[in-house]
Every structure is written in C-alpha cells, then in structure tokens.
C-alpha cells in the first residue's frame, strides 16, 4: 500500500507539473467547449436584414400581432433608392430588398447564403399568404402547431459536452499511458522498478488509478463549466456516465500502450497516440453530430471505441436514457481494451528483447 | 561463500554471442570492476546477475540465492543504479528518494539521511531535471542505497562527468564500499577502476580476458617504463649509453628514456645528478586494457 501510494503520488506530480499534459488534458478541450458552447450555441438564425424600398403596404399595414411576428424574422430599414438597396444586397450588407409593384411584392435577394435565402423566401411567402387569407375575412381552416421532439433545453452545448469530454479523456488517457511506457523505458526507470520489491500489478494499478482520477476531474470540470456558464442541463441517469468513463479511460490507456510499444521515443509515442485519437474524435462525433453524415461514415465510426464512449455518454447525460444504456458501450470498450492491451504487450515484448 | 557466483554463463541474441561461457566469483565486501569496450557484454552480464534476463546457459547465485526466475526475496538485498536519468519525471530530489524509500518500505527519515550523505540537502527541492550531472548521479546512487543493500550494482556511474565531479563521486563510492558492502561497478574509465576496485574483470567479445587486482594486471603486462628528463641533462646519444635504456628520443618536455629496468636506470641517473624535474611513467591499467582489447576504434 505504501509503495502504491508513493507511486501514484509520483505519477500524479509528474502529470500536473507538466504544463503540456495539463494543457492537452484540460485546457485544450475546454477551449473547444467554450468555442462550441459560447460562440455557436445560438443555433437559431440571426434576423434577416430587409430593406423596404418606397412604401410596401403589405408590411406597413400589417396588423400588430402579425407585425410583431414579422419583426422577429426581419430587421426592417427604409429607403427610396432602389439602386442603392440592390447594391447593399449584392454586397451582402442586406439579405433582401422588397418593393411593391401594384399588388405584387418584388423581393430582390442574394443566394450567397443559401439557408438564409430559403428562409427569406419562405417567410415572405408565408406573410403574403397569411395576409391574403386575412383579407378574405375567413378564419383559416388548418393551423400548424410545431413541437420539438427533444427536450426544450437541447442546445448545442448538450450535444457538444459529452463528445468533447470523450475526446479529452481519450487524449489524456492515451497520452499518459504512451508517455509513461516509452519514457520509463527510455530512462530505464522501468528496469529500475523491475529490480525493486514492487509487483508489476502495483505499478500498473498506480498508473491506472491516477489516469482514472484525472478523467473524473476532467468530467467534473466539463460538466461544472458547461452547467455554470453555458446552460448545460443533465438529464436521465447521468451518473451512469461515471463507470462508462472509467472503462473508456482503460480503453484509451490501452491505445496509449499500443502507441508507446510501437514508437521509439517519448515524443513519438505521444504523437502516435494523437494520430490515433484525433481522427477518431472527428469520426466519432466529438466535434459535430454524425446524424447527418453518410452511411459509410457511420459504419466506420461504429468500429471506433470513442464512438461508443460518446454515444453512451450522450444517452445518459442528455438523451434522458436510463443507466442500462451504458452497458453495451461499456462491454464494447472493455473488449477493445483487452484486445489492444494484449496486442501492445506482444509488440512491447518483441521489441524489448533486442 | 561469495556474494556473487557465476558459472558457465552464456547468452546470445540470434547469431550474436553476447556472453560466452563466463565464470567468476565476487567475494563478500569486495569492490569488483567489470571493464570492457562498448558491446563487450558488460550490460548483458549485469542483467543476468540482477535476474532481469534468463541466461541461455549457466548458473548465477547472488547472496546464496538463485536469481532466475525473478526472486522477490533477493530484491530488497540488492541495490541497482542504472543511469543518471532513471528517475520519475518532474519530482524534486527529495520526492524522488522518498518514492524509492517507499518502494523498499524504508522510512522517510532514512531517505533524508541519504540525501545528506550524498551532499544534496541544499538541492532537496530542486527537480531532478535541473540537477547537474554530478548531482543527478549522486542522487541516483543514493536512491540505489536507500534501503541499505548488501550488494550494489553501479552501471557507469561517472559517465559524462567533469573531473571534479568524478573525483567527488569516487570518494562517495569508496565510502559505500568501506561500510562492508559488496560493490560491482562497470566503467569505461581505467583510472577509476584502478583507484576503486579490489579486482577487475576485463571483458571483450563476451569473454572475460583477465581477472585480477589492477596492480597485478599492470605487473603482468610487463610494460616498459618511460623516464622523462628535463631538457639539457643528457643528449640522446649519451642516454642510450646508459645500461638498461632501450631507447631515447627528444620530446617536447625533454628527453624520454624507455627502459624495462627502471630501478637500475634511475639509480644511475641519480648518481650523475640528472634527476631534477624527472618524471617516471609506468604502465597503467589502460595499457593493459588496450593491450588486451586492441586499439582499433569501435563505434
């Protein structure tokens, strides 16, 4: 126990005194969280800049409640100079210029932003249709009641936090294992420990416990900052993400062992771990959701351990699923961990007999 | 009973014979040196003695116990210094030795005592990466000795040190050996082996070529003695006439006489009063080493 405590402490100190490790484990992923959570969080489109040229009675004589809805979508400015208005649209300073030609509303729009162009046309058409219906004096027969299937609070931050946390844990677990294995081999500390009366199990346990502790700290920081600053709301059995994260940490330690066994230097080992993890993060939905991606990409991503870690965490943290949702991902991650560890041990042994 | 007994030890990697039928014994309390050029098999032998490698053939007994397979009962009785950088990264000197102390279940107070013995108290809070080469080596040796082992292995402890740091370390190593410990040292430095070791084994190509005390090895070499006189004492022609002088040449520091009977030649030079500023160089362990292992450069 004394040896285990001393080793854990030594490894922990080695971690938090290494600015690069701390940066890549915590600060770097947090930068992405701030980026996604803070900057892209408002996914609703910004208002459409509309220039009203001359007098357009449809807009000016709209009933108050319709006008309020109109102002939600459009930022209206007035001008009498059509040419200047068109120039503004062309330059992208405005999205659309409307003028009245008798009962026809002419909308001059730009296709530069296709989404906005579609919204502009759709919204204008809706107001024209709505006004036409109102003018008939008949109550409309059909009404639309849009209802979102997700929780109301499902913002970008909800999707992004579990994915980025998965990436952060994958990075710190794999980098830590890779650097320890290769660094200790280089410095012969591994040999030195073999000659001390301490079992391999104790050494491995110390490294695992420190890495798992770091992962849990990462989780606390991510969830804490997400909730405090960006309105992250945890749903379902979010605590089930803890055992999932522990197994995920073991899995990515094995990825780091593989990198450490293959590489020849400590820097090489960390770079190799990054080479495994970063593309995996992209393909596993850490940075963007995979729902809209092509089928082959989703097939590839289902072969990657990080995908299962991310999915499991999304399920219990924001999709409101029960604790049983993490069982399958945990099994898959444990399977990856065992296979990759055995492979690394083989490669490492072969390499050590030279 | 010897501290280490090695019988018929052999090890090869594929076609390369690293250790070839090596037999020797190290007595308890002895300071034993293993010398040899790079690739001579020193490290492989040490690893087999330490129980890190399984020999292809032969038997190793350390402190009366078998070493292979890994013998946990033996580990607390031996100390190992591998190289100066075998440390936990980013720990201070004090944290470092305390960690090793904990691995051997030794108290922190004893670890601090070792820090003091190797003169690192004022560097206790310095991280290992910021220690000088000599300080790192002293810490490394202290970490190897923290559990007060009966037998210590030191692998090139003075490599890459400046002359002051080397001599400082020699004092420390002598003190370690004086405490009754058995010390096994590998080194490239002949002067170091000559000063520290009771006996040395000179190795090459996986074999022990010679094994004796440094003085006996030098005597056995039967090397010529060089006597250098200050300029103006004698001419080369006069010197060759002195009985026992084999050769005489003018060098930058004066006339250099080569002889195999230095006693007689020196007595004669003393009679003629030519000894002011004389320098006498006898064979060294380095001559023995080069004589045995050859002079060609090896990478």
Contacts between the chains, C-beta under 8 A, distances in Angstrom:
chain1	res1	chain2	res2	distance
A	2	B	102	5.0
A	2	B	105	6.0
A	3	B	102	5.7
A	3	B	103	4.9
A	3	B	105	7.4
A	5	B	102	7.1
A	6	B	98	7.2
A	6	B	99	4.8
A	6	B	102	3.3
A	6	B	103	6.5
A	7	B	99	7.1
A	7	B	102	7.9
A	7	B	103	7.5
A	9	B	99	7.5
A	10	B	88	4.4
A	10	B	91	5.9
A	10	B	95	7.0
A	10	B	99	4.6
A	11	B	88	7.5
A	13	B	88	7.8
A	13	B	90	6.4
A	13	B	91	5.9
A	13	B	95	6.7
A	14	B	88	5.9
A	14	B	89	4.6
A	14	B	90	4.9
A	14	B	91	6.9
A	17	B	90	4.2
A	17	B	127	7.8
A	18	B	89	7.3
A	18	B	90	6.1
A	183	B	89	6.6
A	187	B	83	7.7
A	187	B	85	4.6
A	187	B	86	5.3
A	187	B	87	6.7
A	188	B	82	4.4
A	188	B	83	5.7
A	188	B	85	7.5
A	188	B	86	4.6
A	189	B	86	4.9
A	189	B	87	6.7
A	189	B	88	6.8
A	191	B	52	6.5
A	191	B	82	5.7
A	191	B	86	7.4
A	192	B	80	6.5
A	192	B	82	5.5
A	192	B	86	4.6
A	193	B	103	7.6
A	194	B	52	6.2
A	194	B	70	7.7
A	195	B	50	5.9
A	195	B	51	7.8
A	195	B	52	7.0
A	195	B	75	6.3
A	195	B	78	7.2
A	195	B	80	4.7
A	196	B	75	6.4
A	196	B	100	7.3
A	196	B	103	4.5
A	196	B	104	6.6
A	197	B	72	5.9
A	197	B	75	4.2
A	197	B	76	5.1
A	197	B	103	7.1
A	197	B	104	6.5
A	197	B	105	7.9
A	198	B	103	5.0
A	353	B	13	7.6
A	354	B	13	7.3
